[in-house]
Amino acid sequence: MTNHQIASVNLRDGLVMIRWSDNFEQQFQAASLRHSPGFPDSKRPAAEAGRFPMTPKGFEPRDAELTETGQLKLTWQPGRVESVHQADWLWSQTKNPVAHNLQSPTIIQWNADSINHLSEHDYNAVYTSNVARLALLEQILDWGVALIRNVPPELNSVEQVAGWFGQIPPNPYADDPHKPALTSIRVDPAVPVATHMSHFLGPHTDTCWRQTLIGLLLMHCLQAHPQGGRSMLVDGFAVANRLREESLESFELLSTVPVNFDAKVEDRDDWRVMGRIISLAADGVVEGIRYNGNSIGQLDLPDVLIASMYAALEKFESILYDKSLWWRPLLQPGDLLVIDNHRVLHGREAFDPIAGERHIQCCNVDRDDFHNRYRRMAKSHGSIRWDQRFSAGVI
């Protein structure tokens, strides 16, 4: 229970004005309280007329007062519906922007230099300590990437680590139908997809040709190539925000006009989707990146947009391929990268398959469940970040 008390309330032009005992003042849009805990039946199924039945003058509060116990009471018309909102709940919403989801996601944009400040995580510490695991999860939320050292360099270890983060969906390119969550990145001439070849792979987000991209991508090094195959990672949010600064027209095109993405693998697969390269929240914050230059299909756009869209793509890639943004860790056996696939683009330098083998085993994690897992852990450890707004990802 809080020691703070409501001193007075006032209703004006659809705004509920609250003054607290310490003279702090805050306001709510009254309509936003219709789904708050104090509104009657706010979580019940809709009636026959629906959840929001139309009325000649709309449904709005006409009176605000304090109850005898110091709670906010609103009377709504038509029907004189009364809602009572507890002072404790109102205080947590008005005084704590994190709890009220007003704060933008905690995003640490990075480049090749600043990523060197990224803390590494030891497998044994994260395995045995929930505090260490919470720090790992928070780093992924903030940076979009984490590096875990000393993971046992054994087949299927990545699946055990993935279980720390959330539910593990099947992978469309699983190595073994009896282990549908796991796939390998290694040279295999019999599999006609880029990850089973040895050429240069530019930075991209995985499965951008699906309606919903995979969430977290875990890449566990089992065998490192002796000469090449170095990984590369790029902060897509840094790329998008730099594009906004340097070419607002290009940014607006890529964040509003969807393009075709597809992936065709002989007669086996024919993936297709239309999506925006840059996803934005309602307040303009960059939420997600969908991009693979090799997967962009024919631009099915009005003629007047073709030239400007290609100019925007070229500008986007000129930033994306600026190597001052590239983090290029050389993974060794036992190293495991965790990547937010809705933010961080990844790729690989070329290597000579004759000179040696490179084997990375991968697993995916549902991104929503990762956020759910984090909230539960953060709340149990008393962190106020448990109720923070997280980046929604590609939408």
RODO-767992 format. One record per residue: x, y, z of N, C-alpha, C, O in turn. Coordinates in steps of 0.2 Angstrom, whole numbers, plus 5000, padded with zeros to 4 digits. Layout:
XYZXYZXYZXYZ
...
END
This chain:
500449945000500050005000500450065000501050075003
500250114996500650174996500450225001499850225004
500850275004500650325009500350385005500150425009
500450384999500150444995499450444995499150384994
499150504995498450504995498250554989498550604988
497650544986497350594982497050654985496650644990
497250714984496950774987496350794984495850814987
496350794977495750814973495750784966496250764964
495150784963495050764956494650814953494150844956
494750814946494350864942494250834935494750794933
493650844932493550814926493450874921492950914922
493850874915493750934911493950914904494450884903
493450914899493550904892493850834891494350824887
493550784894493850714893494450694897494650644896
494750744901495350734905495150724912494750764915
495450674916495350664923496050694926496550674925
495950754930496450784933496550764940496050774944
497150734942497250714949497750754952498350764949
497650784958498150814962498250774968497850754972
498950754969499050714975499250754981499350814981
499350714987499450754993500150784993500150834997
500550774989501250804988501250864983501750884981
500550874981500450924975500750904968500650944964
500950844968501050814961500450814957499950784960
500450834951499850834947499950784941500450794938
499450754939499450714933498750704930498250714933
498750694923498150684920498050624916498550594914
497450594915497250544911496750554906496350594907
496850534900496250534896495750484899495950424900
495150514900494650474903494550404900494450354903
494550404893494350344889494850294890494650234890
495450314892495950254893495850214900496150164900
495350244904495250204910494650154909494450114914
494450144903493850104902494150024902493749984902
494750014901495049954902495449944908495949894908
495449984913495849984919495549934924494949924923
495849914929495549874934494949894937494549854940
494849964938494249994941493649994937493150014940
493649974931493049984927492649914927492949864927
492049924929491649864930491549814924491449844918
491749754925491649704919492149714914492049704908
492749754915493149764910493449704906493749714901
493549654910493849594907493249544905493449484903
492649554905492149504903492049504896492149554892
491749454893491649454886491049504884490749524888
491149524878490649574875489949544876489749484875
489449594877488749574877488549574870488849574865
487849564869487549554862487649614858487749614852
487749674861487849734858488549754856488749804853
489049704859489749714858490049744864489749764869
490649754864491049784869490949864869490949894875
490949894863490849964863490249984859490250004853
489649974862489049994858489050064857489150104861
488750084851488750154849488150184852487550154853
488250244854487650284857487650354854488150374851
487150384854487050454850487650504852487850534848
487850504859488350554861488950514863489350544866
489050454862489550414864489550394872489050414875
490050364874490050344881490650374884491150364883
490450424889490950464892490850484899490250474901
491350494903491250514910490950584911491050634907
490450594915490150654917490250684923490150744925
490550644928490650664935491250624938491350564936
491750664941492250634945492250654952492150714954
492350614957492350624964492850574968493050524965
492950594974493350544978492850514983492350534985
492950444984492550404988492750424995493250454996
492350395000492550405007493250375009493550405014
493450325005494150295007494650325002495250305002
494550384999495050414995495150384988495750394985
494750344985494850324978494450364973494050404975
494650364967494350394962493750364959493750304957
493150394959492550374956492350414950492250474951
492250384945491950414939491250384937491150324938
490850434935490150414933490050424926490150484923
489850374922489850374915489150374912488750354915
489050414907488450414903488550394896489050394893
487950364893487350354896487350284901487850244901
486850284905486750224910487050234917486950194921
487350294918487650304925488050244927487950224933
488450224923488950174925489450204929489750254928
489650174935490150194940490750154939490750094940
491350184939491950144940492350174946492350234947
492750134949493050154955493850134954493950074953
494250184954494950164953495350174959495350234962
495750124961496150124967496650174967497050184962
496850214972497350264973498050224972498450254968
498150164974498750134974498950124966499450134964
498350094963498450084955498650144952499050154947
498250204953498350264950499050294951499350324946
499250284957499950314959500450274955500950304952
500350214954500950174951500950194943501450194940
500350214941500250234934500550304932500850314927
500350344937500550414936501250434938501550474934
501550404943502150414945502750374942503350394942
502550324938503050274936502950264928502550224926
503350304924503250304917503350234914503050214909
503850194918503950124915503350084916503150044912
503050084922502450044924501850064919501450024918
501850134917501250154913501450144905501050164901
502050114904502250094897502350164893502250154887
502450214896502550274892503350284890503450314885
503750244893504450254892504550204886504350154885
504950234881505150194875505550134877505850134883
505650084873506050024875506750054876507050094873
507050014881507750034882508250004877508349944877
508450044872508750024866509450054867509550114867
510050014867510650044866510950024859511149974857
510950084855511150074848511950064848512250094852
512150024844512850014844513150004837512850004832
513850014837514250004831514849964832514849934837
515349954827515849914828516349934834516649884837
516349994836516750014842516350004848516649974853
515750034849515350034855515149964857515049944863
515149914852514949844854515449814858515349764861
516049844858516649814862516549814870516849784874
516049864871515849864879515349814881515149814887
515149774876514649724878514949674882515449644881
514649664888514849604893514749534890514149524887
515149494891515149424889514849384895514849404901
514549324894514249284899514549214899514649184894
514649194905514949124906514349074906513949084910
514349024903513848974903513748944910513148944912
514248924913514148894920513848944925513448934929
514049014924513749064929512949074927512549074932
512749074921512049084919511649024920511049024922
512048964920511648894921511448894929510948864930
511948924933511848914940511448974944511248964949
511449024941511249084944510749124940510749144935
510149134944509549164941509749244940509449274935
510149274944510349344944510749344937510649394934
511249304936511649304930511149294924511349324919
510749254924510249244919509849304917509649324912
509649334923509249394922509649454918509349484914
510249454920510749504917510749484909510849534905
510849424908510849404901510249424897510349454891
509649414900509049424896508949504895508749524890
509149544900509149614900509649644894509449684891
510149604893510649634888510349614881510449664877
509949564880509649554874509149604873509049624867
508749624878508249674877508549744875508249774871
509149754878509449824877509849824871509849874867
510249774869510749774864510549734858510749744852
510049684859509849644854510249584852510149544848
510749574856511249524855511649504862511749554866
511849444862512249424868512749374866512549334861
513349364869513749314868513949274874514149304879
513749204874513949164880514549124878514549094873
514949114883515549084882515549014885515149004890
515948964883516048904887515448854887515348814892
514948864882514448814881514748754879515148754874
514548694882514848634880514748624872514248624869
515348614868515348614861515148544859515448504855
514448524861514248464859513548474855513248524856
513348424851512748424847512148434852512148404857
511648474850511048484854511148534860510648544864
511748554862511748594868511348664867511148684872
511348684861511048744860510248744861509948794863
509948684861509248674863509148684870508648714872
509648664874509548664881509648744883509248764888
510148774880510148854881509548884879509348934883
509248874873508648904871508148904876507648944876
508048844880507548834884507548884890507048894893
508148924891508148974896507749034894507549074898
507649044887507349104885506649104883506249154883
506349044882505649034880505548974876505948924875
504948974873504748914869505148904863505348954860
505248844861505648834855505248804849504948744850
505048844844504648824838505048774834505748774834
504748734829505148704824505448744819505248804818
505948724816506348754811506148724804506148664803
506048774799505848744793506348704789506248664785
507048714791507548674788507948634793508548634794
507548604798507848554803508248504799508048474794
508848484803509248434800508948364801508948324796
508548354806508248284807507548294809507348334814
507048264806506348264807506148244815505648264817
506648204818506548184825506748244829506648234835
507148294827507348344831507148414827507648444824
506548424827506348484822506548554824506448594820
506848564830506948624832507648644830507848704830
508048594828508848614827508948604819508748564815
509448654817509748654811510448674811510648704816
510848654806511548664806511748714800511448704795
512248754801512548794796513248764795513648764799
513248724789513848694787513848674780513248674777
514348664777514348654769514048584768514248534771
513548584764513248524761512948534754512448564753
513348514749513148524742512448494741512048514736
512148454745511548424743510948464746510348454744
511048514749510548564752510648634748511048664750
510148644744510248704740510048774743509648814740
510248784749510148854752510748884754511248844755
510748944755511448984756511748964762512448964762
511448954767511848934774512248874773512648854777
512048834768512448764767512948774762513248724759
513148834760513648854755514248884759514248904765
514748904755515348944759515449014756515949044758
515049034752515149104750514949154755514649144760
515149224753514949274758514249284758513849284753
513949294764513249304766513249374769513449384774
512849424765512849484768512349494774511949444775
512349544777511949554783511149544782510949584777
510849504785510049494784509749474790510049454795
509049484790508649444795508449384793508249374787
508349334797508149264794507449264793507049304797
507249224789506549214787506049274786505549274788
506449324783506049384781505449374776505049414775
505549314773505049294768504449254771503949234767
504349264778503749234781503449294784503649344786
502749284785502349334788502649354795502649414797
502749304799503049314806503749294806503949234805
504249334807504949314807505149274813504749274818
505649224813505849194819506049244824506249304822
505949234830506049274836506849284838507149324834
507049244843507749244844508049194840507849134839
508649204838509149154834509749144839510049184840
509849074840510349054844510849024839510648974836
511549044839512049014835512548984839512949024842
512648914839513148884844513748854839513648814835
514348884840514948854837515148794839515348784845
515148744835515348674837516048664834516548624836
516148694828516848684824516948754821516548774817
517548784822517748844819518148834813518648784813
518048874807518548864801519148894803519248944806
519748864801520448884803520648954799521048984802
520248974794520449034790519949084789520149144789
519349064789518749114787518149104791518149064796
517649124787516949114790516749154796516349134800
517149214797516949254803516249284802516049294797
515949284808515249304808515249384808515749414810
514649414806514549484806513849504808513449464807
513849554812513149574815513149654814513649684815
512549674813512349744812511749764816511249724816
511749814820511149844823510749874818510849934816
510149844817509649864812509349934814509149974810
509249944821508950004823509450064822509250114820
510150054823510650104821510550124814510650184812
510550074810510450084802509850124801509950174797
509250104803508650134802508650204804508450254801
508950224810508850284813509350334809509250394809
509950304807510450344803510150364796510250414794
509750314793509350324787508850384788508850424784
508550384794508050434795508450504795508150554793
509050504798509350574799509650594792509650654790
509850544788510250564781509750574776509850604771
509150534776508750534770508050514773507750464772
507650574775506950554778506550534772506050484774
506550554766506150524761506250444760505750414760
506850424760507050354760506750314766506450264765
506850344772506550314778505850304778505550254779
505450354776504750354775504550304770503950274771
504850294765504650244760504750174763504250134762
505350164766505450094768505050074774504950024776
504750124778504350114783503550114782503150104786
503450134776502650134774502450094768501950074768
502950084764502750044757503049974758503649964758
502549924758502849854758503149834751502949854746
503549784752503849754746503849684746503649654751
503949644741503849574740504549544743505049564741
504449494747505049444749504849374747504249354748
505249344745505149274743505749224744506349254744
505649164745506149114745505949054742505449014744
506249034736506048974732506648924732507148944730
506548864734507048814734506848754730506448714732
507048754724506848704719506148694719505748744719
505848634719505148614719504848604727504348584727
505348624732505148604738504748664742504248654745
505048724741504748774745504548834740504948844735
504048874742503948934739503648984744503048994744
504049014748503849064753503749134750504149154745
503249164751503049234749502749274754502349254758
502949344754502549384759502749454757503249474753
502249504758502349574757502449604764502149594769
503049644765503149674771503549734771503949744766
503549774776503949844776504549824779504649784783
505149854776505749844778505849874785506249844790
505549924787505649964794504949964797504449994794
504849934803504249934806504349984812504849994815
503750024812503750084817503150074822502650044820
503250094828502750104833502350164831502550204827
501750174835501350234833501650294835501550344832
502150294840502550354841503150364837503550414839
503250324832503850334828504450294829504950304826
504450264835505050224837505150164833504650134831
505750154830505850094826505750034830506050024836
505349984828505249924831505549864828505649814832
505649864822505849804819506149814812506049864809
506549764810506849764803506749704800506949644802
506449704793506449644789506849654783506649704779
507349624782507849634776508249574775508549544779
508249554768508749514765508749534758508249524754
509249564756509249594749509149534744508949544738
509349474745509349414741508649394740508449354736
508149414745507449384745506949434743506349424742
507249494741506749544738506549524731506949514727
505849524730505649504724505449564719505649624721
505149554713504949604709504549654713504149634716
504749714712504349774715503649784712503649814707
503149754715502549764713502249824715501749824720
502449884712502249954715502049994709502149974703
501650044710501550094705502150124702502650134705
502150134695502750154692503050214695503650224694
502650264698502950324700503350314706503750354709
503350254709503650234715504350194714504750184719
504350164708504950114707505650144708506050124712
505750204705506350234705506550264712507150254714
506050294715506150314722506250254727506650264732
505950204726506050144730506750114730507050094735
506950104723507650084722508150134725508650104728
508050194725508450244728508550234735509050244738
507950224738507850214746508250144748508650144753
508150094744508550034745509250034745509650014749
509450074740510150084739510450124745511050114747
510150174747510350214753510350174759510850174763
509850134760509850084766510450044766510750034771
510550014760511149964760511850004760512249974763
511850064758512450094759512650104766513250114768
512150114770512250114778512350044780512850034785
511950004778512049934781512649904780512949864784
512949924774513649894772514249944774514749934772
514049984778514650024781514949984787514649974792
515549964785515849914790516049944797516249914801
515950014798516050044804515450024809515550034815
514949994806514349974810514449894811514049864815
514849864808514949784808515249764815515849784816
514949724818515349684824515549614821515049584818
516149594821516349534818516749484822517349484822
516349454827516649404832516849344828516549324824
517449314830517649254827517449204832517849194837
516949164831516649114835517149054836517449034831
517249034842517648974843517148924846516648934849
517348854846516948804849516748824856517148834860
516148814857515848834864515548904864515248924869
515648944859515349014859514649004856514548974852
514249044859513549044857513249114857513249154862
513049134851512749204850511949194851511649154848
511649244854510949254854510749314851511049374853
510349314846510249374842509449384842509049334841
509249444843508549464841508449474834508649524831
508149424831508149424823507649484821507649494815
507249514825506849574823507249634823506949694821
507849634825508249694826508949694823509149734819
509349634824510049634823510049584816509849534816
510449614811510549574805511249544806511649564809
511249484803511849444803512049414797511649414792
512749404796512949374790513649334791513749314797
513949324786514549274787515049294781514849304775
515749294783516249304778516349234774516149184777
516549244768516649174764517249134767517649164771
517249074766517849034768517948974763517448964759
518448944763518648884759518448824762518848804767
517948784759517748724762518348674762518348624766
518748674757519348624757519848634763520148584765
519848694765520348704771520148684777520548674782
519548674778519248644785518448654785518148684781
518248634790517448634791517248684796517648704801
516648714795516348764799515648734801515248724797
515548724808514948694810514548744815514848744821
514048774814513648814818512948774819512648764814
512748764825512048734826511648784829511748824833
511048784826510548844827509848814830509648764829
509548864834508948854837508548914837508848974838
507948914837507548984837507148984844506948924847
506949044846506449044852505949094850506049144847
505349084852504749124851504849194855505049194861
504849244852505049314854504549334860504749364865
503849324859503349344864503449304870503449334875
503649244869503749204875504349224879504449214885
504849244875505449274878505349334883505549334888
504849374880504649434884504249414890504349444896
503849364889503449334895503949304900503849314906
504449264898504949234902505249294906505449284912
505449344903505849394906505449434911505649444917
504849454910504349484914504249444921504349474926
504149384920504149344926504749344930504649344936
505349334927505949334931506049404934506249404940
506049454930506149524933505649534938505949564943
505049524938504549534943504749494950504749524955
504949434949505149394955505749424958505949404964
506249454954506849484957506749564959507249594961
506149584959506049654961506249704956506349764958
506349694950506549744945505949774942505449744940
505949844942505349884939505349874932504849894929
505849844929505849834921505349784919505249774913
505049744924504649694922504049714918503749684914
503849784919503249804916503349854911502949894908
504049854908504249904903503949884896503849834895
503849934892503749924885504349894882504849924882
504249844878504749814874504649824867504049834865
505149824863505049834856504649774853504749714854
504149794849503649744847503949704841503649654839
504449724838504749684832504449704826504049754825
504549654821504249664814503549654814503249604817
503149704812502449704811502249714804501549714803
END
